[in-house]
């Protein structure tokens, strides 16, 4: 049954609205580890979160530190006939660009560099204000952008692909993993931990400053 007196697109804090089938439920406090699912389409409505706003901000700052280190340090060193070559992620992207693979270079730059750093900066911006229960300037645009960009940040896919490439390259080259790949591994673990946190609850935890 549709909720009475609810403006379209706005869910009051006492309701859950399934984003897949628009079914409305009364919100209740979830127990530790509990997940609320839609009875109609089985989509996840909300998870219990033990990490607060300050904890999320700490995770974002840690992820940004790991991201900077992962892009400064070389990823891997390849050795053949006494010669060794190492490069960073951005060095690999530049190499692909100069070798005629511009489309792949642009996709790699967006999904592995620009989208992740943009997502972390926007998330850090809204969380910085959310610590005091306020909405940051541009909060609505930032939240919509975070939702759209989320599926396009593929650092964890890059780490898995790099590990597979290292194993295969070891058959032909002397392969030495560099600190950059370990920093990406740490970043992947942080992203995995963050994926279980629903940042949409910031809509309920924050409020607009009075004019």
Secondary structure as a PSIPRED ss2 file (coil, helix, strand):
# PSIPRED VFORMAT (PSIPRED V4.0)

   1 X C   1.000  0.000  0.000
   2 X C   1.000  0.000  0.000
   3 X C   1.000  0.000  0.000
   4 X C   1.000  0.000  0.000
   5 X C   1.000  0.000  0.000
   6 X C   1.000  0.000  0.000
   7 X C   1.000  0.000  0.000
   8 X C   1.000  0.000  0.000
   9 X C   1.000  0.000  0.000
  10 X C   1.000  0.000  0.000
  11 X C   1.000  0.000  0.000
  12 X C   1.000  0.000  0.000
  13 X C   1.000  0.000  0.000
  14 X C   1.000  0.000  0.000
  15 X E   0.000  0.000  1.000
  16 X E   0.000  0.000  1.000
  17 X E   0.000  0.000  1.000
  18 X C   1.000  0.000  0.000
  19 X C   1.000  0.000  0.000
  20 X C   1.000  0.000  0.000
  21 X C   1.000  0.000  0.000
  22 X C   1.000  0.000  0.000
  23 X C   1.000  0.000  0.000
  24 X E   0.000  0.000  1.000
  25 X E   0.000  0.000  1.000
  26 X E   0.000  0.000  1.000
  27 X C   1.000  0.000  0.000
  28 X C   1.000  0.000  0.000
  29 X C   1.000  0.000  0.000
  30 X C   1.000  0.000  0.000
  31 X C   1.000  0.000  0.000
  32 X C   1.000  0.000  0.000
  33 X C   1.000  0.000  0.000
  34 X C   1.000  0.000  0.000
  35 X E   0.000  0.000  1.000
  36 X E   0.000  0.000  1.000
  37 X E   0.000  0.000  1.000
  38 X C   1.000  0.000  0.000
  39 X C   1.000  0.000  0.000
  40 X C   1.000  0.000  0.000
  41 X C   1.000  0.000  0.000
  42 X C   1.000  0.000  0.000
  43 X C   1.000  0.000  0.000
  44 X E   0.000  0.000  1.000
  45 X E   0.000  0.000  1.000
  46 X E   0.000  0.000  1.000
  47 X E   0.000  0.000  1.000
  48 X C   1.000  0.000  0.000
  49 X C   1.000  0.000  0.000
  50 X C   1.000  0.000  0.000
  51 X C   1.000  0.000  0.000
  52 X C   1.000  0.000  0.000
  53 X H   0.000  1.000  0.000
  54 X H   0.000  1.000  0.000
  55 X H   0.000  1.000  0.000
  56 X H   0.000  1.000  0.000
  57 X H   0.000  1.000  0.000
  58 X H   0.000  1.000  0.000
  59 X H   0.000  1.000  0.000
  60 X H   0.000  1.000  0.000
  61 X H   0.000  1.000  0.000
  62 X H   0.000  1.000  0.000
  63 X H   0.000  1.000  0.000
  64 X H   0.000  1.000  0.000
  65 X H   0.000  1.000  0.000
  66 X H   0.000  1.000  0.000
  67 X H   0.000  1.000  0.000
  68 X H   0.000  1.000  0.000
  69 X H   0.000  1.000  0.000
  70 X H   0.000  1.000  0.000
  71 X H   0.000  1.000  0.000
  72 X H   0.000  1.000  0.000
  73 X C   1.000  0.000  0.000
  74 X C   1.000  0.000  0.000
  75 X C   1.000  0.000  0.000
  76 X E   0.000  0.000  1.000
  77 X E   0.000  0.000  1.000
  78 X E   0.000  0.000  1.000
  79 X E   0.000  0.000  1.000
  80 X E   0.000  0.000  1.000
  81 X C   1.000  0.000  0.000
  82 X C   1.000  0.000  0.000
  83 X E   0.000  0.000  1.000
  84 X E   0.000  0.000  1.000
  85 X E   0.000  0.000  1.000
  86 X E   0.000  0.000  1.000
  87 X E   0.000  0.000  1.000
  88 X C   1.000  0.000  0.000
  89 X H   0.000  1.000  0.000
  90 X H   0.000  1.000  0.000
  91 X H   0.000  1.000  0.000
  92 X H   0.000  1.000  0.000
  93 X H   0.000  1.000  0.000
  94 X H   0.000  1.000  0.000
  95 X H   0.000  1.000  0.000
  96 X H   0.000  1.000  0.000
  97 X H   0.000  1.000  0.000
  98 X H   0.000  1.000  0.000
  99 X C   1.000  0.000  0.000
 100 X C   1.000  0.000  0.000
 101 X C   1.000  0.000  0.000
 102 X H   0.000  1.000  0.000
 103 X H   0.000  1.000  0.000
 104 X H   0.000  1.000  0.000
 105 X H   0.000  1.000  0.000
 106 X H   0.000  1.000  0.000
 107 X H   0.000  1.000  0.000
 108 X H   0.000  1.000  0.000
 109 X H   0.000  1.000  0.000
 110 X H   0.000  1.000  0.000
 111 X H   0.000  1.000  0.000
 112 X H   0.000  1.000  0.000
 113 X H   0.000  1.000  0.000
 114 X H   0.000  1.000  0.000
 115 X H   0.000  1.000  0.000
 116 X H   0.000  1.000  0.000
 117 X H   0.000  1.000  0.000
 118 X H   0.000  1.000  0.000
 119 X H   0.000  1.000  0.000
 120 X H   0.000  1.000  0.000
 121 X H   0.000  1.000  0.000
 122 X H   0.000  1.000  0.000
 123 X H   0.000  1.000  0.000
 124 X H   0.000  1.000  0.000
 125 X H   0.000  1.000  0.000
 126 X H   0.000  1.000  0.000
 127 X H   0.000  1.000  0.000
 128 X H   0.000  1.000  0.000
 129 X H   0.000  1.000  0.000
 130 X H   0.000  1.000  0.000
 131 X C   1.000  0.000  0.000
 132 X C   1.000  0.000  0.000
 133 X C   1.000  0.000  0.000
 134 X E   0.000  0.000  1.000
 135 X C   1.000  0.000  0.000
 136 X C   1.000  0.000  0.000
 137 X C   1.000  0.000  0.000
 138 X C   1.000  0.000  0.000
 139 X H   0.000  1.000  0.000
 140 X H   0.000  1.000  0.000
 141 X H   0.000  1.000  0.000
 142 X H   0.000  1.000  0.000
 143 X H   0.000  1.000  0.000
 144 X H   0.000  1.000  0.000
 145 X H   0.000  1.000  0.000
 146 X H   0.000  1.000  0.000
 147 X H   0.000  1.000  0.000
 148 X H   0.000  1.000  0.000
 149 X H   0.000  1.000  0.000
 150 X H   0.000  1.000  0.000
 151 X H   0.000  1.000  0.000
 152 X H   0.000  1.000  0.000
 153 X C   1.000  0.000  0.000
 154 X C   1.000  0.000  0.000
 155 X H   0.000  1.000  0.000
 156 X H   0.000  1.000  0.000
 157 X H   0.000  1.000  0.000
 158 X H   0.000  1.000  0.000
 159 X H   0.000  1.000  0.000
 160 X H   0.000  1.000  0.000
 161 X H   0.000  1.000  0.000
 162 X H   0.000  1.000  0.000
 163 X H   0.000  1.000  0.000
 164 X H   0.000  1.000  0.000
 165 X H   0.000  1.000  0.000
 166 X H   0.000  1.000  0.000
 167 X H   0.000  1.000  0.000
 168 X H   0.000  1.000  0.000
 169 X H   0.000  1.000  0.000
 170 X C   1.000  0.000  0.000
 171 X C   1.000  0.000  0.000
 172 X C   1.000  0.000  0.000
 173 X C   1.000  0.000  0.000
 174 X E   0.000  0.000  1.000
 175 X E   0.000  0.000  1.000
 176 X E   0.000  0.000  1.000
 177 X E   0.000  0.000  1.000
 178 X C   1.000  0.000  0.000
 179 X H   0.000  1.000  0.000
 180 X H   0.000  1.000  0.000
 181 X H   0.000  1.000  0.000
 182 X H   0.000  1.000  0.000
 183 X H   0.000  1.000  0.000
 184 X H   0.000  1.000  0.000
 185 X H   0.000  1.000  0.000
 186 X H   0.000  1.000  0.000
 187 X H   0.000  1.000  0.000
 188 X H   0.000  1.000  0.000
 189 X H   0.000  1.000  0.000
 190 X H   0.000  1.000  0.000
 191 X H   0.000  1.000  0.000
 192 X H   0.000  1.000  0.000
 193 X H   0.000  1.000  0.000
 194 X H   0.000  1.000  0.000
 195 X H   0.000  1.000  0.000
 196 X C   1.000  0.000  0.000
 197 X C   1.000  0.000  0.000
 198 X C   1.000  0.000  0.000
 199 X H   0.000  1.000  0.000
 200 X H   0.000  1.000  0.000
 201 X H   0.000  1.000  0.000
 202 X H   0.000  1.000  0.000
 203 X H   0.000  1.000  0.000
 204 X H   0.000  1.000  0.000
 205 X H   0.000  1.000  0.000
 206 X C   1.000  0.000  0.000
 207 X E   0.000  0.000  1.000
 208 X C   1.000  0.000  0.000
 209 X C   1.000  0.000  0.000
 210 X C   1.000  0.000  0.000
 211 X C   1.000  0.000  0.000
